[in-house]
Structure formats: structure tokens, C-alpha cells
Amino acid sequence: MIFRLLALLSLLATSAASVTASDIWVTAYYAGWMQGNQWSFHLRPENIDFEAVTHIVHFSLGPKADGTVDGEGNGITPESSAEIVKAGHKAGKKVLICIGGWNSERGFASATRRETREHFIMNLLSFVQSRGYDGIDIDWEPVSRDYTDQYGAFLRDLRKAMQAVNPGLLLTVACNSAPELFAKVHPVLDQINIMTYDYAGAWPGWFTWHNAAIYDGGARFPSNGAAPPAIHTHVREFLDAGVPAKKLGIGIDFYGYVWNSGNGTPTGGVTAPRQTWNSAPWVKDNVPYYQIMESFFDPGFYRWDSSAQAAYLAIDKPGSADDKFVSYDDATSCRRKVAYAREQGLGGVIIWELGGGWAPKTDKPDGLLQAVKEELLAR
């Protein structure tokens, strides 16, 4: 009996160590609004399986033109910071604060000017120190060519200031463009995470396509012969520019895209990838996984696109008005993306965003996160 108990304890210790000392990072974004009353406390820190992640990024502060920062709008209150930092540290994980998000370039461009940059950096570091975070994640979106030099100077100055205050602080970025910039500044960054999602829309000359496919699967747009976006293509752009593989991460999206209606496809409306149309469908973007499961999922609708390595739902109703093509990451695609990061020798993966994957009305509320954890342990 004692031998069996010791063997079990040894196995559990080995499993825990394999997550803690992971060969790749799993950096998970956690939105302040999901944590707080803006979304009725949808996902509380106590519901997060911290063994499935290596880092938590609290999302997010907003950069202001005068070099100050704003967190209240996204729910980054002193109370929410204290809760997630305490929970993350108790689990032995690093917790970073993010600044930025979509359409934040205007704020960054003003805050990182020569006249305000030092003030901005000091405000960031003051925020980090006062609330106990372990680092800063910069999410400057989009990155326009007009500001790449300014962005690079800001990152270098920020790292220098962080080193002076606390050399152990982490500096990471989320990005989707400007690989040449990150090839130049990678020495000052701990992680360069590519937002490998939001890849498709009902745009002129397009066909239906996945939100976050790993490969293009040989598909080509009939309008111009170009390949649709895919993670592998995106990664190659950064590697070819000179970004080290071990500094790169790719994205897992706990949100999906719901394509609706249209006509002129082989099924009437849109129901599958690579369909062209006569009348364009309309697309609802960034639908949380839990809403997809509650509103659209049925085992009979489920499909796996093996050439693109992507999951989707094919909903073909009479006529075309109620047809749907639902592109999303499921447990299989989560596992495949973790495996892909390893196969390519990358640094890791990011998850956008934990609250989107929390599905309390299902048998396994954190099923996507558990799939990531299972693949993380399978090495």
C-alpha cells in the first residue's frame, strides 16, 4: 500500500513538473470584463486551471495621449488585479498586465512620442509595481509603417527601464504584422506572439474561409490565384524576416466566426469553407466559444477540414437564409496548434481569451483549456 501511494505521488509530481517546466509557453489572455461585473463575473480566477498555462496576461490597459493609462474601461480595477495576481502567484505562474488592444495605435503613437515616452514608461512601471504584476505585454494594433521606428524605440527604452527597476520583469508583445520590426527588436523581448486568427471575412474576391487555419490546404482564390491566410504562412513570414523560432508564439482562439446566409453556393447559402457566392453572406465575428456551443453546435453539423487543420460547423437548412458556416477552434484544433508549435520549434502559444472558452452549461466547462493541457503534457 505504501509503495502504491509513493508511486502515485511520484506520478502526480512528475505531471505537475512537466506543466510547470514546460518546453513551450502557454500564455493565456484573461479579459477584465469577463472577470468582473461587466459580464456578470463570467469567469472568476478560482475557475481557471492554472496548470494548463504558463503565463496569464490581464487584458487590458489603454494608452492615453498624455502618457497616462486607463484600466477602468476594461475592468482592470485594483480589486480585479489583486484577485488574478494572488491566484496566479499561488499557482506559481507569472501574471502580466497588457496595454493596448485593437485600434490602440492612436493612443500608442501619442504616448510614445519623445516628449511623452519617459512619462508613459514610468506610469506603466508604477502600475506594474503597485499591483504586483510580473511584466508587461504590449498589444499595439495595428502597427503602421509610419510608426515602426517609434515602436522599436519605445520597446528598447521600456526594456531598459524595466531592467533598472527589476531585471526579472517580463516584456512580451502580441502582433500580427511588421515582421521586419520584430526581427530587429527581438533581443529585448521575451515572447513575440502572433495573433494568428481573424483571418477571414466576406470581402470582394474571397470565398468562405477559416478564422484560424493552420495551413492553406492548397486553396486559392479564384479571383487572383492567391492563397488564403494561414498560420504556417504567417509564421514563415516572421521566421524568414529573422525572428528566432524560440521567440515566436502562435494563437489559439476561444472565439469563432459565424457566416450567415448568402446565396449561389453549392448548398444555397454558406455552409463550408472555399465556397464562392452570388450574393455575399454576412459575418458575425468574435463569437465566444461558449455561445457557439449553446447556440449552434450539434454533432451532426461538425466537420474537420484535414487539409487546413481546422474545425467548423456546416449548417444547411432549407433555402439559404438560415444556412451557416461556423469557423471555430475546438479541442482537436487546440491540440493541433500546441503540437504545431512544437513541430516547428516555436516558443509557444497564446490563448485569446480564457473567458470565451468558459462554457459552464456544458459537461466540461473548460474543455478547450483541458485540451491544451493534455497536449502540453503529451511530450
Beta strands, then each sheet from edge to edge (+ up, - down):
strand 1: 25-31
strand 2: 55-63
strand 3: 69-70
strand 4: 94-101
strand 5: 135-140
strand 6: 170-175
strand 7: 191-194
strand 8: 248-253
strand 9: 255-260
strand 10: 282-288
strand 11: 302-305
strand 12: 310-315
strand 13: 324-328
strand 14: 348-352
sheet 1: 3+ 2- 1- 14- 8- 7- 6- 5- 4-
sheet 2: 10+ 9- 13+ 12- 11+
end
